[in-house]
Amino acid sequence: MKPDDADQRRAVAPVICYPTEGLPQPDLMLYHAARETARLTDTILIPPREARTFRVPAGHFFRISCQHGSQVGDLNLWNANDLSERFYSGKTRALHGTHLTSGERMWSSHPHLRPMATIVADTLDWYGIDAFGGAVHDVIGTRCDPYTHHLLTGDHYHHCCHSNLTNALATELGVGFAEAEAHVHDVLNVFMCTGFTRDTGQYFMKASPARVGDYLEFFAEIDLLGALSACPGGDCSAEHSSDVAACYPLTVEVFAPTPEALEGWQPPVVNGYRQPD
């Protein structure tokens, strides 16, 4: 039975779970100045419906761009020297919100919980939140995967982003699929436009607003191993596991600033929490 004070209960004001005033803030002025000195050191092309790995040393920049057409990408990040430290989408979402943009960070898993990468440029930051509650670059979708696809359809589809990321990591590490799969984790959905429906609270997607030339650029806070999948849903305007959606390559570029440009900067240390004896 609905209580008599139901409206009062619904009207209680929300409280932000994790106020971010105490977070260590990135020095964006330093990063932008360093970026001006940076030179291109590597370019990786991500074919449609496939994934590739890439490496970015601490203190370097990397850019993910749509150079061929509107295309969503699923991004995993690991500490290049310790795969147990990886991107923690849930905590990143709790700290920054459901979608990321310039000045916000990708945080790593427990017990490390430190910045892995800082977003320094986003050509889609103009989009904001639309009338449906949609926004770009989400940390709410887990990645399209063959297990959920089979659960919903009974089909065996092999180009889901989960499979793509696993295959790319297996190739990078020289291990089998099962061993690599254990390291694949929830993603940053680059260029994907998503939200939750107001009536049912269901996760939705809509056509990405990204067009040729759009990019998301990061500063690597630690040595990174990345994997990026060019989603088989293309711009995700209709479905995210598809052999018929128009799909395009994505490009990852790595840039090295001059050492002088980052003088005084140090990679963030692991979280300072002391576990009980």
Secondary structure, DSSP 8 states (H G I E B T S, - for coil): ---TTHHHHHTS----SS-GGGS----HHHHHHHHHH-EEEEEEEE-TT-EEEEEE-TT-EEEEE-SSS---EEEEEEETTEEEEEB-HHHHHHHH-SB--TT-EEEB-TTT--EEEEEEEETTTT----TTS-EEEESS-----HHHHHHHH------SHHHHHHHHHHHHHT--HHHHHTT----EEEEEEEEE-TTT--EEEE-----TT-EEEEEESS-EEEEEEE-TTTT-SS-SS-SSS----EEEEEEE--GGGGTT-------------
